[in-house]
Amino acid sequence: MGDWTPLFSFFALIPIVISGFILYAHQRTYGTLTDITTESVAYQRNTYGKLLDWDQYSLQIHGRPSLILGGEFHYWRYPDRTRWQHILEQYRSLGFNTIRIYFHWGYHSPDEGIYLFDDNRDVDYLLNLCEEMGIFVLAAPGPYICAETQGGGYPAWIAAKRELRVRHNKFMLWRTYDPDFAHYEIQWLNQILPILGRHQITENTDQRRGCVLGLQLDNELFETMSNILPIGLRDQMRILCKAARDAGITVPLFTNDGFEEGGWVPGKPANFWSKHPFGIDLYGFDKYVVFAPASSPKSWLIDQGNNSNNWHEWDPKTVENSMDKLEKTVRGFGGGAKHSPILIPELQGGWFNHYQLQHTYDEIFEFYGADYTRILVETSLAQGVTAVSLYIGYGGTNWGALGDPDVYTSYDYSACIREYGYMSSRGRLLRQTLLFVQSFETYFSRTDLLATPTIKPAAANIINRQRVSVGTEQPVVFTFFRNFDRKKRDVFDLEVMHDDQSFAMAIQMAFKTSFIALGNYKVSNGLHLIQSTLPILARMAQPESNEEIWFIEPNTIGALAFVDRSMELTGNMHHPTMTRQDGVALLHFDKPEGWTKITTTDGHLFLVGLTKEAAMTIHADFEAPYWTGEGDKPQRYPGLVAWGADTLFYNKIKGSLSVEYNVHDQQVHVVTWSKPQDSRLAHDDKDATASGTGVPYHRVLTLPDHRHEPLTISRALTAWESSTVQWDDLPWQPLRTNSKGDLVWESLDYHFTSGHALYRNDFTTPPSQQPRVQLTLNMRHRATVLMNGRIVGGHTTYSRQLFMPGAKVGPDPSFMGSRTYDLSPFLSHEGTLNNTLIVLVDSFGLNRDGFVMDDIRNPRGIIKAKLHGISLSTHASQHWQVTGVDVRKLHEPYNSAGFPDEQEKLAMTSFQPQTHTSTTTLPLDPAQGVQWWQATFDHPVPSDQRIPLRLHLDGEWTGQVFVNGKFAARFYGNGDCPQHDYYLPDDWLQSTGNTLRILAYTWTPTEAHVSLVGWRTNFPGNGNVIHASNTSVPAIDYMVWKDQITIQ
């Protein structure tokens, strides 16, 4: 045996080398800007604490513990500004009191030094709206925002500066601080932050109460990942925090860790390894729990989940493992994370969808189910979370080239509000939770885990947790029921503890549903509720008269358990007698709707029962005392509860209830403490008893019956015209060369980053009897090759997997993905023998540099093109030209498909396509090349209605659609994109004379089918599209009628 000493020495060095590398990797993230400390950029609680402060439980707004219940709001995905107010009204109707806003750097800055805040970019107008409507704002100006938008929100001109390390990325998984890039980040912040600063809660004036509660910096900027991999640079976060304070931001700063990793927590002590720790005022983290099957981590490596017919339902254990230890984990980070509210800036509210899949957002909605978001929110609340924002409340539209390669035109997200404006069953169920917790905000905003549970279920996985209010006049108990029963049962027995005794109750709830139950609550009239096993939807209280009104969803299994005492029951939905035993009185219900009044010597408790269908429409007007200037008065809201219509919103400024009702709605019910002024309201006869009593505050408006009116919408497309793209008229330029003399192909270097980049080569047919010419082409993402005006073919290079050609996220091996086209059959054999080769390359957008990726500069356009069979003496390889649309010259940089003639007045020829019912059919052949089609349509909508319009496209062709000059849709009928139904934003449309312009081409002979119709969807319900082939459902399109009920 030889001497093994050298080998042993080698292996002994390995752990030393690894340890040294890990130490170096961490040390390099600590930075040198140590004069910017946690304390130097901290919120000044001594100065502003009376306005906004916090403890471990919740934020305190004007000294009042407050729940922050928010939804994401992407104004840049809602391109018709006049619709912003309506969307915000829907958020308030859903029970949100807060929105979080990502402010999109690239949307506001088409070119270096240009910052636009006009029209649809008028964020000052947006924040004014929020203040008028009593909506708090969590502001997130980036600079990086992710959000499945091009470049993660960075302007394309930033990405084109190749000398910059965008997001300080040197390469994948490795960042080094770049002061030049930081300079541009600060430039953006200096533009946006003064606008936000005027709306801060800490900068109130006599004329304005600010809405901005906090400022989030960057997005999912991990400090470390898995507590091992160092990602975030302290100097990166330091400079952003200092820039915020220098720009006048005085509200708290907060972060959103990619998941609960403990990054940027303030108050961590220095140690030997980290002498200058850095943290931000409030620790926050994002939480995405169940991935859609086509987006799961497995799909990043293996192509799976494409067919929704093969999906398996999500496993409750995934939620349990991900969510049920959040409180322990976050508090375990110590420092500020232990002593501040648990904040989730992004809680999953659906999921997005990708190119080259077979399913749409409708299948994603069905995968999660209507209760999924409610379950996640309630599971978060069970962990002591009191500040949460749902991603996303309303997804909107990736109009134009706004999206990144992860998403196509629709950003429906299967969200609470569907893209065309319908409030889905997911949002309506979530609303029941939001209204309940706000009804008991005084107690819910300060809770601890209940040390000794008061309920023992007969089955496991039925109760998540119990929490008890602290620091309030009574220790109210909240039980978080969550049915994850592995046997999928829906009725369960419970043993309830009270005063060292126990009694039996039962509960009914379907599998994968949840609700929060009230317990140990003393009612204003002296009743003591021990436990409810029925959902309480909302509560109204009037302390002056010792009256409360509870809105409940009764069933025959659940009950209300009170401490037994003298009480009188009247009404029409409860069981005739209460079950009394050992000091407990159980109230059961025989009917799913009606009313019950429980009278004591001290006052009344009214119970208003709503069916499941009615409960899905309930709205309550909650307005934080901050907005009314009544912060020191007892909590009395809501002052109004209403139900029975598609969308209800109380406008306090006008003193009226806005009503939007659909064809299924019959009556609007209104409950207020004072008599409404609207003379159309009458007492509900169903409230009355023989003595004429009932719920005296309940009034009803009977709605008009529209069932006899036309309930389907179709808009005729007329005055069709067409024009072939005139390639010679486009503004071509020679490809540039770099310092090495190589051709510069990539479209980013020409600022052609929205839609297509166009390439051209003119050459002469080789002098041989049977000339053979081929083109080898490597590009991203979608190529169409034309020879002498005829389409030769096309292909797509795109992948959902990492390390694959065209990867939507992460490394893209650019040397892979080539394809060869035979041009020989299309060569010119007459005259001068000149040939024109055109290559269209359609980019799905710049990657977004997410998490630890460095992919914003993944190649776009042609990577390499080579002609074979042409003599080198022709120098054809050097005759390449390029054209497109330089987005720096656009007012709206994403409003382009990349064709220079897209907004020009073209010389067109009229034609009459075939039309059957609502569908126009247009034959399309590769021999036609690339066409512009144009038509006109009217969309008259009565002032008292809202009728969303749907553009439906079919056929194996490609279409880029403009409506009245706005880039509305990207259609890929060959299977590259699953979308066929496109929402046309309401306020893009005029009553008459709308213009539809389509850039159309195809790789194979086909027919293009185009129609403008209403949204025939499942309502009431999930809002999914009902396809024309489904004749079992009545043909009714979603539309609403508008009304106003004067309250005061």
NORPEDA-V997690 format. One record per pair of residues at least 12 apart in sequence whose ideal C-beta (glycine too) atoms are under 6 Angstrom apart, sorted by sequence separation. I is the first residue (numbers start at 1). J is the second residue. If there is no record, write none. Layout:
# NORPEDA-V997690
((I,J) (I,J))
This chain:
# NORPEDA-V997690
((199,211) (200,212) (201,213) (241,253) (293,305) (330,342) (519,531) (783,795) (805,817) (959,971) (108,121) (165,178) (199,212) (266,279) (351,364) (398,411) (453,466) (466,479) (493,506) (538,551) (574,587) (575,588) (595,608) (647,660) (885,898) (969,982) (265,279) (518,532) (536,550) (537,551) (623,637) (645,659) (646,660) (684,698) (782,796) (884,898) (958,972) (264,279) (396,411) (465,480) (492,507) (517,532) (574,589) (575,590) (594,609) (622,637) (642,657) (646,661) (885,900) (164,180) (165,181) (196,212) (264,280) (395,411) (450,466) (464,480) (536,552) (564,580) (573,589) (593,609) (622,638) (645,661) (646,662) (683,699) (684,700) (781,797) (957,973) (164,181) (395,412) (450,467) (491,508) (524,541) (621,638) (780,797) (781,798) (843,860) (883,900) (956,973) (265,283) (293,311) (395,413) (449,467) (450,468) (463,481) (464,482) (518,536) (534,552) (535,553) (573,591) (593,611) (620,638) (621,639) (681,699) (682,700) (953,971) (955,973) (956,974) (564,583) (592,611) (621,640) (1019,1038) (71,91) (395,415) (447,467) (490,510) (515,535) (534,554) (564,584) (645,665) (681,701) (797,817) (841,861) (392,413) (394,415) (525,546) (564,585) (573,594) (620,641) (680,701) (841,862) (963,984) (1016,1037) (1017,1038) (447,469) (448,470) (524,546) (572,594) (574,596) (966,988) (1015,1037) (144,167) (217,240) (392,415) (393,416) (394,417) (446,469) (461,484) (488,511) (561,584) (562,585) (573,596) (619,642) (644,667) (645,668) (1014,1037) (1015,1038) (290,314) (349,373) (446,470) (461,485) (524,548) (534,558) (571,595) (644,668) (795,819) (964,988) (71,96) (255,280) (260,285) (446,471) (523,548) (533,558) (561,586) (571,596) (618,643) (644,669) (672,697) (781,806) (963,988) (70,96) (73,99) (259,285) (443,469) (459,485) (483,509) (507,533) (533,559) (571,597) (617,643) (643,669) (671,697) (780,806) (906,932) (69,96) (253,280) (559,586) (560,587) (570,597) (617,644) (671,698) (953,980) (69,97) (70,98) (71,99) (72,100) (73,101) (76,104) (253,281) (254,282) (256,284) (257,285) (290,318) (348,376) (483,511) (505,533) (532,560) (559,587) (642,670) (732,760) (70,99) (215,244) (252,281) (255,284) (347,376) (443,472) (559,588) (614,643) (619,648) (621,650) (670,699) (792,821) (952,981) (68,98) (70,100) (252,282) (254,284) (256,286) (289,319) (462,492) (483,513) (531,561) (641,671) (964,994) (76,107) (530,561) (567,598) (568,599) (669,700) (950,981) (951,982) (964,995) (482,514) (498,530) (640,672) (289,322) (443,476) (459,492) (481,514) (529,562) (567,600) (667,700) (668,701) (924,957) (951,984) (963,996) (215,249) (458,492) (481,515) (792,826) (457,492) (458,493) (496,531) (527,562) (528,563) (554,589) (667,702) (949,984) (962,997) (99,135) (215,251) (220,256) (222,258) (480,516) (481,517) (573,609) (785,821) (787,823) (790,826) (105,142) (214,251) (457,494) (666,703) (961,998) (98,136) (99,137) (100,138) (101,139) (102,140) (103,141) (105,143) (214,252) (215,253) (216,254) (220,258) (478,516) (479,517) (554,592) (665,703) (788,826) (81,120) (212,251) (222,261) (455,494) (456,495) (778,817) (787,826) (959,998) (960,999) (214,254) (216,256) (223,263) (238,278) (479,519) (778,818) (79,120) (222,263) (223,264) (344,385) (347,388) (349,390) (455,496) (959,1000) (143,185) (342,384) (349,391) (477,519) (661,703) (776,818) (777,819) (102,145) (342,385) (347,390) (349,392) (454,497) (477,520) (663,706) (810,853) (958,1001) (85,129) (234,278) (343,387) (344,388) (345,389) (476,520) (663,707) (776,820) (981,1025) (88,133) (102,147) (112,157) (143,188) (341,386) (346,391) (476,521) (810,855) (814,859) (957,1002) (109,155) (111,157) (341,387) (774,820) (775,821) (812,858) (106,153) (508,555) (788,835) (105,153) (106,154) (202,250) (474,522) (663,711) (774,822) (775,823) (788,836) (956,1004) (104,153) (106,155) (202,251) (365,414) (508,557) (814,863) (957,1006) (105,155) (200,250) (364,414) (508,558) (773,823) (787,837) (939,989) (956,1006) (75,126) (141,192) (197,248) (200,251) (306,357) (307,358) (308,359) (361,412) (506,557) (507,558) (773,824) (940,991) (955,1006) (957,1008) (197,249) (306,358) (772,824) (786,838) (955,1007) (283,336) (355,408) (361,414) (373,426) (955,1008) (189,243) (193,247) (283,337) (505,559) (785,839) (938,992) (955,1009) (308,363) (352,407) (370,425) (374,429) (378,433) (552,607) (554,609) (954,1009) (177,233) (193,249) (311,367) (323,379) (327,383) (370,426) (374,430) (377,433) (546,602) (547,603) (771,827) (784,840) (139,196) (182,239) (186,243) (190,247) (287,344) (326,383) (327,384) (373,430) (546,603) (547,604) (548,605) (549,606) (550,607) (551,608) (552,609) (553,610) (937,994) (175,233) (177,235) (189,247) (282,340) (371,429) (783,841) (284,343) (289,348) (292,351) (370,429) (374,433) (386,445) (936,995) (952,1011) (286,346) (287,347) (288,348) (782,842) (282,343) (284,345) (352,413) (935,996) (951,1012) (553,615) (765,827) (779,841) (781,843) (294,357) (350,413) (765,828) (781,844) (897,960) (934,997) (950,1013) (350,414) (168,233) (350,415) (933,998) (950,1015) (349,415) (491,557) (268,335) (933,1000) (948,1015) (168,236) (265,333) (267,335) (765,833) (260,329) (266,335) (267,336) (764,833) (931,1000) (260,330) (265,335) (266,336) (124,195) (262,333) (265,336) (930,1001) (123,195) (127,199) (265,337) (292,364) (763,835) (895,967) (139,212) (146,219) (137,211) (144,218) (145,219) (526,600) (762,836) (136,211) (137,212) (144,219) (525,600) (937,1012) (115,191) (138,214) (139,215) (140,216) (526,602) (761,837) (136,213) (525,602) (525,603) (527,605) (537,615) (760,838) (924,1002) (524,603) (525,604) (780,859) (131,211) (436,516) (525,605) (759,839) (780,860) (925,1005) (130,211) (501,582) (503,584) (537,618) (382,464) (523,605) (538,620) (758,840) (924,1006) (105,188) (382,465) (779,862) (127,211) (756,840) (757,841) (779,863) (923,1007) (924,1008) (778,863) (756,842) (778,864) (921,1007) (922,1008) (777,865) (921,1009) (103,192) (256,345) (606,695) (776,866) (919,1009) (920,1010) (543,634) (595,687) (775,867) (919,1011) (947,1039) (918,1011) (774,868) (946,1040) (918,1013) (773,869) (945,1041) (772,869) (944,1041) (382,480) (944,1042) (439,538) (436,536) (439,539) (595,695) (378,480) (435,537) (897,999) (435,538) (538,641) (759,862) (757,861) (766,870) (432,537) (763,870) (727,838) (763,874) (748,860) (746,859) (747,860) (763,876) (746,860) (747,861) (746,861) (745,861) (745,862) (761,879) (761,880) (760,881) (759,882) (758,883) (758,884) (757,884) (542,673) (752,884) (754,887) (753,887) (751,886) (791,926) (378,514) (751,887) (751,888) (790,927) (378,516) (375,514) (754,894) (789,929) (371,512) (755,896) (371,513) (754,896) (755,897) (756,898) (755,898) (735,880) (734,881) (735,882) (52,201) (732,881) (51,201) (51,202) (732,883) (731,883) (730,883) (48,202) (316,484) (731,900) (730,900) (796,976) (723,906) (438,622) (435,620) (723,908) (721,908) (722,909) (428,616) (721,910) (722,911) (720,911) (442,635) (720,913) (41,241) (29,230) (41,242) (33,235) (36,238) (31,234) (717,920) (26,230) (29,233) (30,234) (31,235) (41,245) (148,352) (714,918) (25,230) (33,238) (724,929) (725,930) (36,242) (724,931) (43,252) (722,931) (723,932) (794,1003) (793,1003) (722,933) (721,934) (720,935) (719,936) (717,935) (718,936) (717,937) (715,937) (423,647) (715,939) (38,266) (713,947) (43,281) (38,278) (38,279) (34,276) (149,402) (150,404) (149,404) (148,404) (148,406) (148,407) (59,341) (56,339) (58,341) (54,340) (54,341) (100,389) (715,1012) (714,1013) (713,1014) (91,393) (712,1014) (87,394) (78,396) (67,386) (68,387) (70,389) (71,390) (72,391) (77,396) (72,392) (77,397) (79,399) (72,393) (71,393) (74,396) (712,1035) (713,1037) (711,1036) (712,1037) (90,417) (58,386) (94,427) (77,411) (95,431) (94,431) (95,434) (95,435) (401,754) (401,755) (69,434) (678,1045) (678,1046) (677,1046) (676,1047) (67,441) (67,445) (662,1040) (65,445) (660,1040) (661,1041) (65,446) (660,1042) (659,1043) (58,445) (656,1044) (657,1045) (57,446) (656,1046) (657,1047) (656,1047) (655,1047) (655,1048) (646,1040) (406,808) (405,808) (405,844) (405,845) (404,845) (403,845) (355,798) (404,848) (354,800) (134,623) (402,894) (134,627) (401,894) (400,894) (400,895) (299,800) (300,802) (93,619) (421,948) (420,948) (93,647) (93,648) (93,649) (92,649) (89,649) (409,969) (409,970) (420,983) (62,626) (419,983) (61,626) (64,631) (400,967) (62,631) (408,977) (410,979) (409,979) (408,979) (160,748) (160,751) (420,1015) (425,1021) (156,753) (422,1019) (425,1022) (424,1022) (424,1023) (422,1023) (418,1023) (422,1038) (360,978) (356,976) (231,852) (355,976) (357,978) (355,977) (365,1022) (362,1024) (173,852) (167,849) (172,854) (171,854) (169,854) (159,846) (166,856) (150,845) (151,846) (150,846) (152,848) (152,849) (159,856) (146,848) (146,850) (151,856) (156,887) (157,888) (111,888) (110,888) (110,890) (110,893) (83,986) (83,987) (80,985) (82,987) (79,985) (80,987) (80,988))
